[in-house]
């Protein structure tokens, strides 16, 4: 029997164009993640199909399984688990200094996009696909996965509109940029903006929980906003100060300073 993790372990003859069971794909992905953790979905698909030519496995299905089982590319910006009693001791390990996105060149952002988790590209794909239908879902909009849904499919997504006014849209887009560029504070503020807007929409509130939203953003950007929320709820004043300072940078002089200031009061 072959020891190659990308090869099917079955020894029986199989028909061509077989759709493999999910658990078998997961088993292969787990082994490949140990030996070749940096492979993207395209290379993984090619490697698996090379060893299993009788399989029918689309890139879309493979990516969906990777996201569902948290087997996508690791993010170098994920905050480490805090094993000490005080949450403050974890702060130096985080990239907490606000990034000056005005100084970030298009090349910097483009290079960073090569390293973001696959789910972030899926979020972008949802915006592209909805625009192709004629719907306007550009700046100020965010595609949300409802509770119980794991696949980035257009028919599954719920769309959150952050607001028609330009200052609000700029705030959201700045938070998204910070999240893409690897700033955990940016991910948390993005979560806060989206969550507060979510609670003002009864339909979204019923279908998308705060924990589901946090898990989606963690999958898309790496850092865990729910962990940061728990740190703030636990009295981490240093972290709260950093969040509020970054929020005021996003808000600018035209936005009320208290519009989104209660970051720790999240349903």
N, C-alpha and C positions, 0 to 999 in steps of 0.2 A: 504493500500500500504506500502511496506517495506521501511524503512528509510535508509537501508544499501546502501551506495553509489556504492558498487560493483555489486549490483543486477540490472538487467534490469528493467526499469520503465514501460515497456509495460505490459498490462494485458491480451492481446490476446494470444490464444494458438499458438505456433509456432512449425514448424517441427524441428526434430533433425538435427545437423550438419549445423546450419544456420550460415552464415558468417555475423556478425553484421555490420551495417553501421559505418563509421569512426566517424561521429559526436556523436554517442551514446557512443563509446569507449572513445572519448575525454572527454565527460561529466563525465563519471565515473572516469577517470584519474584525472581530475581537483579536484573532491571531495576527492578522495583518497590522493592526494598530500597535501590537507589541514589537513587531519586527520592522515595520516601515510606517511610523506614525505620521509622517509628513505627506503622504500621498493624498492628492485631491481626488474628487469623485470621478473625473474622467480617466485618470490613470488607474484607479481602483477598478472601474468598470472594464477597462481594456485588459487588465491583468486577470481578473476573474473569468472573463469570457474566453481569454486565450487558453486557460486551463480547463474550462468547462464549455466547449464549443456547442454543446447540445442545449445550453441554457438560453432562455430569452429573458434578458435583464436590462431594462432601460435605465438610462442615467437618472431619470426622474424618480423611478422607484427606488433605486439604490440610495439616492440622496435622502429620500423620505425615510428610509429605514435608518440611515446614519443619524438623522436628526432625532427620530423617535427614540433611539436607544443611546443617545448621547455619544456617538462614535465619530463625530465630525472632527476636523482638525483641531488640535489643542490650541488654546489662545495663550500667548505669552503674557497677556495683561490680566489674567484672572487673579483676583486677590487671593492670597494664601489663607488657608484655614487658620484661625486664631486659636491656639491651644492654651493660652494663658487666661487667667481669671479676669484681667482687665482688658477691655476692648481697645483702650488707648494704645496698648503695646503693639497692636497690629498696624498702626497708622504709618510708621516709617517705611514699612514694606510696600505700601500702596503708592501709586503714582498720583499723588493728590494735588500737586501744584497745577493750578489752572493753565491750560495751554492758550497761547495767544494765536488764535486761529487766523487773525488778520495777516500774520507773518507766514502762515503755512502756504507754500506754493501749490499750484495744481499738481506739480510733479510729486510733492510730498504726499498729498491726499491720494493720488493715483497709486503710488507705491504702497501706501498703507492698505488700500483696498485689496491688494494681493494677499494680505495676511489676515483679514477679518474672517470670522467663522462663515461657513457656507450659508447658514441661515440668514446672515446679513445680505448676501447676494439674492436670496430668495425674497426678502422684503423688497429689494429693488425690482426684482422681476415682477412682483405683484403690481407695482406702480406702472411698469411698462405695459403689462398686459391689460390693465384697466384703461389706460390711455388708448390702446388699440381698439377698444370697444366704443370709443367716442366719449367716455365719461371723463370728467376733469378731476383728477385726484393727484395734484402736484404738490407744491409746497404747502405746508400746513395740514397735510393729511397723513394718517398712519394706518397701515393695514394690521388688524388685530386678529389673532386666532381665538375663537371661542373656547370655553371650557370643554375638555374632552376631545378636541380636534388637534391633530399633530401635523397634518400635511398642508403645505403652502399651495393651496389650490384656489383659484379665483372665486369659485362658487362658495368656498368655505369662509372667506374673509369678511370681517366686519370693518367698516371704515370709520375712523374717528376724525372729525373735523375740529381742529384746534381753535378755529375762530377766524372771522373775516378780516379783522384789523391787522394791519401790517406789523405793528410792534409785537403782537402775539405770535405771528407767523415767524418773525425773525428770531424770537426766543426759542421756539421749537426747533428751527433749523440749526441754530447755534448749538443747541444741546445734542442734536443728531450728529453734527460734525465732531463735537468733542467725544461722543461715544465711539464714532468710527476711528478717531485718532488715538483711542486707547486710554481716555481719561475716565477712571471709575466714577469720579464726581459727576462727569457729564452723563454717564449712564443712569446714575441715581436721579439727577435732575430731570432727565428725559422721562424716567419712570414717574416721577412726581407730577410733571406737567400732564402726561397722558392719563394718569390715574385720577387726578382732580377733574379733568375734562370728562373722563369716563363716568364719574359719579354724578355728573350733571345731565347724563343721558340715560333715562330709565331703561331703554332697550339694551344699551351696552352694559349697564350695571347688572342686568339679569343674566346676560350671556357670557360676560367676561369678568372673572373675579380678579381682585388685586394680585393674588398669588400667581394666577395664570399669566397675567400681564408681566409680572416680574420674571417669571420663568422664561417667557418668550424673549425678553430683552437680554437675559443672561445668555440664552442660546445664540442670539444675534450678535452680541458684542463681547461676551466673555465675563466681565465683572458681574457680581450678583447684587442687584439693587436691594433685594429683600434682606440680605445679610446686613447691608448698610443701614436699612430702616431699623432693624433690630438693635444695631449698635446705638443709633440715635435714641430709640425708645428706652434703651438701657442707661441713658444718661451721658452718652459720649458727646460732651459739649464742644470738644475740639473739632470733631467731625461735623457737627451741626454748624459751627462757625464757618468752616470751609465751604459747606454747601450754600449757606446764605450769602457768603461773599461772591461765590461764582454765579449764583442766581442774579445778584444785583448787576454783575458784569453783563449777563445776558439781557437783563431787563432794560438797562440804559435809562437815561433821564426821562424818557417819555412814558415809562410804565410805572404804575403805582407800586411802591416798594413792598406793600403788604399783599399784593394780589395773589401771589403764590408762595407766601412766606412760611406757612405752617406745614413744613415738610414731614414732621413726625406724626401729624394727625391724619393718618391714612386709614381708610376703612378696610 
